[in-house]
């Protein structure tokens, strides 16, 4: 066993109180580290954080079996008494629609292959769905035609109430003595600094922009009445890979969250002769083409709600890597600075376990997992193996807002 180079009373500063930052603080505090400070520019959860959302999908389907194993570990943790209040084991319907691109169909096959025979998944967790009638057998809340839809239903999956889970993690950190500083208040002289600022990492650490690209996806909601919400309660997560995905109505508000699938949007800017994508915190607007995808998704699955207004339209940013691997490593030639980045749109489910990965790197003083190391690449990639469509810059698309077109 390798002894830790990190003393229990050393000052650890965590920058960013999203899923990686809070999970790291929690695991350190649970393991007896007693001098931890988390700073964020806003009170929690930060309004621009990808985790400040009604819900996030929890599933173990991956093209890469490495992440399948990590996700299964996370699902087990979500079901423990510590986390279970924020996890909903509703199941997960993964499909493609009529005339879906071949890439979407191939992605489902690869994902299914990674889990169908996994020994950690209960037998009988999966059922093929070849048409709308099959889908309605497992998801009777869906009354749309869903012509040409096919895929499978996974009973060993669901979603987490994201923003509430973050607030809960903050509360548990506070009980364990973690200090929180928001805005410009306070100062500290850390021995170790952990940088966990999601898609905004490139604004603080420009050298990482060859590895991490800020991308965004469109999100919207529809409001259900109490009776309508009751009829949709217990609906599995529905993810049509070429259209989008949605969840059961939120317990507190009756809102259904929907998001469009696609390759994502960048916001490329130039500075000092170099270009990089940086996020913009937009809380009122989404690409018009994604609004059309979401409306088609509603019409195909829940046509009784097709006339409802799309509310709370915005774009959600994450940091994407070309291979969808996270980066959890010390920054070269920068003493004591560990960066946690590249969530790549598949990290929130890891909230219960991700902090342990960061803790191990801090204790060893290095990253031993090759895929999570800092990479000296000179060019990032926009196109990702498991996403459909082409990446576009957000400045080149027409936005639809609650106030009309902008």
Steps between C-alpha positions, in 0.01 A plus 500: 500500500637842402501745791339840451715805442204714608480572874155504657538864611643640177298781344316377191325765292230379260401752232147432375206347686351283228489123503878448490577768757233397749569129459872561562429707811263236634739208453794688649296605802358151549856364504616740770649791308414802714620810317289513184366818341265514201464827311249594233399828343133451598298348778426136434404356268658743254246618241746421217592154628393209280392323818253773596215314333190303585651165409778305332496152349654215700585201280792265433484480119836595350695419188798473738475221763731697732227755563234229515674368811526845658135576428387171654697587813327839506154342458570276798588808705188687388295217647660523845325686785751787469391589145171322429271797572628663179495197268199379304528146362246550223674304226636627170365469146772542236388511136540647157215639291400441140777601257754546779860532378698178502738645759216523753401138438861383530544688827205319657644164394838583656341627820282192535796270437682657797229409752276218372707224665665699779511294821420804718165562331199301624380231257199600294585871503471541123222459247522569126243737352444472125196722456258735673292217644808354670587840642150551640516163673785632716417871492119522487509876564616551141198518272661638184546313172882468531505358146824317426632527855717213627760434764478352850368561851742494796344447843832557682519875446318825574587856592619720783342825621811698414476841667354346815782245511757780478337690787493183705870439434578856607303448822688178579832673430408781740417246771848352452670837538559601139515879459315669213586843358292665229560815299809702588482438875789351692848383407708189552853374438459141387759225488300334227247652261241294312348676200145373427320765297343291225466658158659820632838331552651663190433851633720429804747258341546585129756224449229237539292620205683263263355215708165633623247674276202685645179374336132552573165326452146631506260445791133593543203409721127455472259565787256225591190539714474283814273255315731488198803451723330213681443327166871526412636412845747213489578549133846360421764727356432505124802560277458498123859533382422701188237729660543556872408379847262579786410398856190445710344819645689662785343417837494860618415699189330269250756601238629253242857568393586432135833529323595473133763248392773602260867578462482822703579868454824686558562868564834566334684820583849622417754648737873560465501331161337182627142376482305299753140426592381665821157472663238769517249479783174527303180452699246597237542345160578190299582423136184496292601170338517338844159637591369322191665174613344530845157572355531197274602291802188613687277434198644150450466396865256729686280664232246604764758759613606619154319832537675596822743789513868420537615670819838581656686458172878515538826339390703289743881500471749222567869444433547243221809292429559332165492149652238579771758425771520719808822681588598460867866593526755749620569786261856478364747757634244631751567390855207368698231559235274207415244541223175303475339561162349349189167388643396437136130490583519174695626593846212595728401138565847461655434750783514234775834356384693762299654670802681179593680506165622854569600412855718213376684729260558755776628236737736344244616834363441371147237344276561129444206438264633567152172616343453772768847651463577847363561464128741716303276520196507789259155466350168399647220326316142620465350175376426233761445130425168462681333828399301559184508809280761769446632753750394858427599830655222656707553833322406338168157367599166667551386511861143465619414665832188543707478849351528392137794468263832675570 
